[in-house]
Amino acid sequence: MRRTQQDRSAGTKAALVAAARELFAARGYQAVPADEITRAAGVTRGALYHHYADKQGLFRAVVEELERELTEEVQAAFAGGSDPLTGMMHGLGVFLDACLREEVRRISLTDAPAVLGWDVWREIEAEYGLGLIVAVLERARADGLIVETPVRALAQLVLSAVMEAARMIAAADDPARTRVEVQQVLGGWLASLLRT
């Protein structure tokens, strides 16, 4: 069966993203030239520019793929909780564990803000994380588990705090210790929202 142009295009994009992701995770965005990515992907430089305009566009695609995967992991942890807040605590733990992975630390937490700029990075984080947090908090409020509060504002603050914790882990000399500390602080803060 002959491959369609759409299939070939999707295959080329997937090859570029996979090659770039591996190289960016290993050495960082600045240390990886576009020619090396195209060689590793087995495609021409023209294919890179056709699908992504430039190396930065490809990097954004890598960041978004990684964020989608992380969101799926966290969402599964949220869903596994016996109630929304337990799920949120499990999800927080899964996310903070992911921040210990070199790929996440280098691509999402170190290079993404520098390469894409803070506004774009925050937009991507909000796209993948904010809706998930809003849904969990709305369910917790509906179940009477948290104090009455504007959920969207709270969700934005939770996302900001979690992303700052992630950046602290990425920049730490001892990421594992920092991960434990930030979970303790964030867990205490989220627990303070519970109705007593």
C-alpha positions as CSV (number, residue, x, y, z in Angstrom):
1,M,0.0,0.0,0.0
2,R,1.4,3.4,-0.9
3,R,1.8,6.0,1.7
4,T,-0.1,9.2,1.3
5,Q,1.5,12.6,1.4
6,Q,-0.2,13.1,4.8
7,D,1.4,9.9,6.1
8,R,4.8,10.9,4.9
9,S,4.4,14.4,6.4
10,A,3.3,12.9,9.8
11,G,6.3,10.5,9.7
12,T,8.7,13.3,8.9
13,K,7.4,15.4,11.7
14,A,7.5,12.5,14.2
15,A,11.1,11.7,13.2
16,L,12.2,15.3,13.7
17,V,10.5,15.6,17.1
18,A,11.9,12.2,18.3
19,A,15.5,13.1,17.2
20,A,15.3,16.6,18.5
21,R,13.8,15.5,21.9
22,E,16.7,13.0,22.4
23,L,19.4,15.5,21.5
24,F,17.9,18.4,23.4
25,A,17.5,16.2,26.5
26,A,21.1,15.0,26.3
27,R,22.8,18.3,25.6
28,G,20.4,21.2,25.7
29,Y,18.9,23.4,23.0
30,Q,21.9,25.7,22.4
31,A,24.4,22.8,22.0
32,V,22.4,21.0,19.2
33,P,22.7,22.4,15.7
34,A,19.7,22.0,13.3
35,D,21.9,19.9,10.9
36,E,22.5,17.3,13.6
37,I,18.8,17.0,14.2
38,T,18.0,16.5,10.6
39,R,20.8,13.9,10.2
40,A,19.5,12.0,13.3
41,A,16.0,12.1,11.9
42,G,17.1,11.0,8.5
43,V,15.5,14.0,6.7
44,T,16.7,17.0,4.9
45,R,17.1,20.5,6.4
46,G,14.4,21.6,4.0
47,A,12.0,19.2,5.8
48,L,12.7,20.9,9.1
49,Y,12.0,24.3,7.7
50,H,8.9,23.1,5.8
51,H,7.3,21.7,8.9
52,Y,8.6,23.9,11.7
53,A,10.0,27.1,10.1
54,D,13.1,26.9,12.3
55,K,14.8,25.0,15.1
56,Q,12.9,27.1,17.7
57,G,9.6,26.0,16.2
58,L,10.7,22.3,16.4
59,F,11.8,22.9,20.0
60,R,8.3,24.2,20.8
61,A,6.8,21.0,19.3
62,V,9.1,19.0,21.5
63,V,8.1,20.9,24.6
64,E,4.4,20.5,23.8
65,E,4.8,16.8,23.3
66,L,6.5,16.5,26.6
67,E,3.8,18.6,28.3
68,R,1.0,16.4,26.8
69,E,2.7,13.3,28.2
70,L,3.2,14.8,31.6
71,T,-0.4,16.0,31.7
72,E,-1.6,12.5,30.9
73,E,0.5,11.1,33.8
74,V,-0.8,13.6,36.2
75,Q,-4.4,13.2,35.1
76,A,-4.1,9.5,35.6
77,A,-2.9,10.1,39.2
78,F,-5.7,12.6,39.8
79,A,-8.2,10.1,38.6
80,G,-6.8,7.4,40.9
81,G,-7.5,9.3,44.1
82,S,-10.4,8.4,46.4
83,D,-11.5,12.0,46.3
84,P,-10.4,15.1,44.4
85,L,-7.9,16.4,47.0
86,T,-6.3,13.0,47.4
87,G,-6.1,12.8,43.7
88,M,-4.6,16.2,43.5
89,M,-1.9,15.2,46.1
90,H,-1.1,12.1,44.1
91,G,-1.0,14.2,40.9
92,L,1.4,16.7,42.6
93,G,3.7,13.8,43.6
94,V,3.7,12.4,40.1
95,F,4.5,15.8,38.6
96,L,7.3,16.5,41.1
97,D,8.8,13.1,40.5
98,A,8.7,13.9,36.7
99,C,10.7,17.1,37.5
100,L,13.6,14.9,38.6
101,R,13.9,13.4,35.1
102,E,16.8,14.9,33.2
103,E,14.7,15.3,30.1
104,V,12.0,17.3,31.9
105,R,14.5,19.4,33.9
106,R,16.5,20.3,30.8
107,I,13.8,20.7,28.1
108,S,10.7,21.9,30.0
109,L,12.1,23.7,33.0
110,T,15.4,25.1,31.9
111,D,15.5,25.6,28.2
112,A,11.8,26.2,27.5
113,P,11.6,29.5,29.4
114,A,14.9,30.7,27.9
115,V,14.3,29.6,24.3
116,L,10.6,30.3,24.0
117,G,10.4,33.3,26.4
118,W,8.5,33.4,29.7
119,D,5.1,34.4,28.1
120,V,5.1,31.5,25.7
121,W,6.3,29.1,28.3
122,R,3.6,30.1,30.7
123,E,1.0,29.9,28.0
124,I,2.1,26.3,27.3
125,E,2.1,25.4,31.0
126,A,-1.4,26.9,31.4
127,E,-2.7,25.1,28.3
128,Y,-1.7,21.7,29.6
129,G,-2.0,22.2,33.4
130,L,-4.6,24.9,34.2
131,G,-7.6,23.1,32.9
132,L,-6.7,20.0,34.8
133,I,-6.3,21.9,38.1
134,V,-9.6,23.9,37.5
135,A,-11.5,20.6,37.0
136,V,-10.1,19.0,40.2
137,L,-10.8,22.1,42.3
138,E,-14.3,22.5,40.9
139,R,-15.1,18.9,41.8
140,A,-13.6,19.4,45.3
141,R,-15.7,22.5,45.8
142,A,-18.9,20.7,44.6
143,D,-18.1,17.9,47.0
144,G,-17.8,20.4,49.8
145,L,-14.1,19.5,50.4
146,I,-12.6,23.0,50.1
147,V,-13.6,26.4,51.4
148,E,-15.7,28.5,49.0
149,T,-13.3,30.4,46.8
150,P,-13.0,31.6,43.2
151,V,-11.8,28.4,41.6
152,R,-10.1,29.9,38.5
153,A,-8.1,32.3,40.5
154,L,-7.1,29.6,43.0
155,A,-6.2,27.3,40.1
156,Q,-3.9,29.9,38.5
157,L,-2.2,30.4,41.8
158,V,-1.8,26.6,42.4
159,L,-0.3,26.3,38.9
160,S,2.1,29.2,39.5
161,A,3.2,27.7,42.8
162,V,3.7,24.2,41.3
163,M,5.6,25.6,38.3
164,E,7.9,27.6,40.7
165,A,8.4,24.4,42.7
166,A,9.4,22.6,39.4
167,R,11.9,25.3,38.6
168,M,13.3,25.1,42.1
169,I,13.9,21.3,41.5
170,A,15.5,22.0,38.1
171,A,17.9,24.5,39.5
172,A,18.7,22.8,42.8
173,D,22.1,21.3,43.7
174,D,20.2,18.5,45.4
175,P,17.0,18.0,43.3
176,A,15.8,15.0,45.3
177,R,15.9,16.9,48.6
178,T,14.3,20.0,47.0
179,R,11.5,17.8,45.6
180,V,10.7,16.5,49.1
181,E,10.8,20.0,50.6
182,V,8.5,21.6,47.9
183,Q,6.0,18.8,48.2
184,Q,5.9,19.3,52.0
185,V,5.2,23.0,51.6
186,L,2.8,22.7,48.7
187,G,1.0,19.8,50.4
188,G,0.6,21.9,53.6
189,W,-0.7,24.9,51.6
190,L,-3.3,22.7,49.7
191,A,-4.3,21.0,52.9
192,S,-5.1,24.4,54.4
193,L,-7.8,24.8,51.8
194,L,-9.8,21.9,53.3
195,R,-13.0,22.6,55.2
196,T,-12.5,21.8,58.8
